[in-house]
């Protein structure tokens, strides 16, 4: 009888331990599942093209022109269509890129290439539309004029 009671207690302890282990395994599976979903969302955001217009507007407003240039070139690789606000934001990106190159060529004394970059700046300025106010900020930041 004593032997039967001890075996019963041991079986109950094993069931309790098994229940705890099952709960831990379920919790770990849920965490893994959530992590996988989160990873796929992040990958989708990272590789979704074209860049979203509101991101580009935020980059212009916060004067993060270099990142705007990166977005522009990535969109061109992925065949992004330019229209409306997006086209204007990318005009800012092209203006910043041309102004940076213009400054670099001026500093090295290459006036011929600097003149070509100045033409690109003027063309990009026309495409900037309502965002052409960023040109002053870009020139100031680069120390031009």
Residue, then its C-alpha position, 0 to 999 in steps of 0.5 A: x500500500x505504501x509503495x502504491x502511494x509513493x508511486x502515485x505521488x511520483x506520477x503526480x510530480x511527473x505530470x506537474x513537471x510535464x505540464x510546466x515543460x509543455x507550457x514552456x515549449x508552447x511559450x517558446x513556440x509562440x515567441x518564435x512564431x511572433x519573431x518570424x512574423x516580425x522578421x518578414x514584416x521588416x524584410x518587406x519594409x526593407x525591400x518594398x519599392x518604391x519608397x513611400x512618399x511620406x518618408x521622402x517628404x519627411x527626409x526633405x523637411x528634416x534636411x536628410x538629403x543624403x538619404x533622399x539621394x539613396x532612395x532616389x537611386x534605389x527607386x531608379x534601380x527598381x523602376x520607380x515611377x516619378x510623379x507628383x510629390x515624389x517627383x518633386x522630392x526626387x528633384x531635391x535629391x538630384x539638386x543635392x547630389x548635383x550641388x555636392x558634385x559642383x562643390x567638389x569640382x570647384x574645390x579641385x579646380x575642375x571648372x568644366x565639370x563644375x559647370x555641367x553640375x551647375x546645369x544639373x542643379x538648375x534642371x533639378x531646381x525646376x523639378x523641385x516644384x513646391x520644395x524649391x525652398x530646400x535649395x537655399x538650405x542645401x546651398x547653405x549646408x554645402x557652403x555654396x554662394 
